[in-house]
Amino acid sequence: LAPDAHVYTVAAQVTDELILSIVQRPGKIVLVRVPKLAIEDRGAYEFYAGQDSTGQPKWSTDAADKVPIYEDPLGVGPWPQMSFVPGLERLVYTNQHGDGFVPPSGTTGWKSLLTMAEAPHPWGPWTVFYRDLFCPQIDQSVFQWNFAPKWFRNGGREFTLTFSGNRVNESWDTLDGKFTGAQ
């Protein structure tokens, strides 16, 4: 359901190359697009490069021109996701945030701190609507949250959220839920 003939994706901008598997701080998310018919052509990819004087998005094939669509001083995880939610008629961003927690067993950023934000366009503006510990009743070792578009129900107001984790959550996990509140 992209707004045009492109496929869009988001990525965490690397701010510390020595620790790619943990929360990048400061956190910046960049937007990349490619025409649907040229997805295998690396030269066809474009980076969001801000807005022009009329508020329209600018695009560049030069990665040096990229401008973040979302920033978080607390950091962002390495696996951001963006999904169109038909029940909200909005895009929803999911990712971890936090301090780059490093458990004794290795260099990971998994601390189950979930941020969700919504926007009318892939380039924003993004508004955070959830920012907390994800499911405090389960082990705090989950990450990489994503809505499964095929499993939206009730016009998109109900969802299945998929996520993965480590330790006891080292599996493909799902959680059903619904969006509530005013739009």
C-alpha positions in Angstrom: 0.0 0.0 0.0 2.9 2.4 -0.8 1.7 5.9 -1.8 3.3 5.5 -5.2 5.2 3.0 -7.4 8.0 2.6 -4.9 8.9 0.2 -2.2 9.9 1.9 1.0 12.1 0.7 3.9 13.7 2.1 7.0 17.1 1.5 8.5 19.0 2.6 11.6 21.8 5.1 10.8 25.0 3.6 12.1 26.6 6.0 14.7 28.9 3.4 16.2 30.4 0.9 13.8 32.0 -1.1 16.6 28.8 -2.3 18.1 26.3 -2.8 15.3 24.1 -5.3 17.2 23.0 -2.8 20.0 21.1 0.4 20.3 22.7 3.1 18.2 23.0 6.4 20.1 22.1 9.0 19.2 19.3 7.2 17.3 18.5 8.1 13.8 16.2 6.3 11.3 16.6 6.9 7.6 14.2 6.2 4.8 15.1 4.4 1.5 12.9 3.8 -1.5 13.3 2.1 -4.9 10.9 1.7 -7.8 9.0 -1.6 -7.5 10.2 -2.7 -10.9 13.9 -1.9 -10.1 14.2 -3.5 -6.7 17.3 -5.6 -7.8 19.1 -2.5 -9.2 21.2 -0.9 -6.4 21.6 2.2 -8.5 17.9 2.8 -8.4 17.7 3.2 -4.6 17.1 6.7 -3.3 17.5 8.2 0.2 15.1 10.7 1.8 16.9 14.0 1.7 14.5 16.3 3.5 11.7 18.5 2.2 11.6 21.2 -0.4 10.2 24.7 0.2 6.6 23.4 -0.5 7.0 20.6 2.0 7.4 17.8 -0.5 10.0 15.1 0.1 13.3 15.3 -1.7 15.2 12.2 -2.8 18.9 11.5 -3.6 20.8 8.5 -4.9 23.8 9.8 -2.8 23.7 8.3 0.7 25.6 11.4 1.9 22.4 13.5 1.3 20.2 11.4 3.6 18.3 13.1 6.4 16.7 11.1 9.3 13.0 10.8 9.3 13.0 9.9 13.1 15.5 10.7 15.8 15.6 9.5 19.4 18.3 10.8 21.9 17.9 7.5 23.8 18.9 5.5 20.8 17.3 3.2 18.3 17.7 -0.5 17.8 19.2 -2.1 14.6 15.9 -3.5 13.4 13.3 -0.7 12.8 10.1 -1.7 11.1 7.4 0.4 9.4 4.0 -0.9 8.5 0.8 0.6 7.0 -2.1 0.0 9.4 -5.4 0.2 7.5 -7.5 0.6 10.6 -5.6 3.8 11.4 -4.9 4.9 7.9 -1.3 5.6 9.2 2.1 4.1 9.1 3.3 2.7 12.4 7.0 2.5 13.3 8.2 -0.1 15.8 11.7 -0.4 17.3 13.6 -0.6 20.5 15.0 2.3 22.4 17.2 2.5 25.5 20.7 2.5 26.8 22.3 -0.2 24.7 22.1 -2.8 27.5 24.9 -5.3 27.3 24.2 -8.5 29.2 27.2 -10.6 30.5 26.8 -13.1 27.6 27.6 -10.7 24.8 27.1 -7.4 23.0 23.4 -7.0 22.4 20.9 -4.3 22.8 17.9 -6.4 23.7 16.1 -5.0 26.7 12.5 -5.2 25.6 12.0 -1.4 25.4 9.5 -0.8 22.7 8.8 2.5 20.9 5.8 2.8 18.5 5.2 6.0 16.5 2.7 6.9 13.8 2.8 9.1 10.7 0.7 10.0 7.7 3.7 9.5 5.3 6.8 7.4 5.3 8.9 10.5 5.9 6.7 11.6 8.8 6.1 13.6 10.8 6.3 10.9 13.4 4.4 11.0 16.7 5.3 8.5 19.5 2.2 6.9 21.0 3.8 4.0 22.9 7.1 4.0 24.7 7.6 1.5 27.5 8.7 -1.9 28.5 7.1 -4.4 26.1 5.0 -7.0 27.9 6.4 -6.9 31.4 5.0 -10.3 32.1 7.5 -12.0 29.8 11.3 -12.2 30.0 12.9 -8.9 29.1 14.8 -10.2 26.1 12.6 -9.4 23.0 13.2 -7.2 20.0 12.4 -6.7 16.3 8.7 -6.0 16.5 6.6 -6.0 13.4 2.9 -6.0 12.5 1.9 -8.9 10.2 -0.2 -7.1 7.5 -1.9 -10.3 6.5 -3.2 -10.7 10.0 -5.0 -7.3 10.4 -8.6 -7.9 11.4 -11.7 -5.8 12.1 -10.7 -3.3 9.3 -7.2 -3.1 10.6 -8.1 -2.2 14.2 -7.0 -5.6 15.5 -3.5 -6.9 14.8 -0.9 -9.7 15.3 2.4 -8.3 16.4 5.4 -10.6 15.7 8.7 -10.3 17.5 11.8 -12.3 18.3 14.1 -12.6 21.2 16.9 -14.4 22.9 17.2 -16.7 25.9 13.7 -18.0 26.7 12.2 -15.9 23.9 14.6 -17.3 21.2 11.7 -18.1 18.9 9.2 -16.6 16.5 6.6 -15.0 18.8 3.2 -13.4 18.3 0.9 -11.3 20.3 -2.7 -10.3 19.3 -4.0 -6.9 20.2 -6.1 -3.9 19.1 -5.6 -0.2 18.6 -7.7 1.9 20.9 -8.2 5.6 21.4 -9.0 8.6 19.3 -7.6 9.2 15.9 
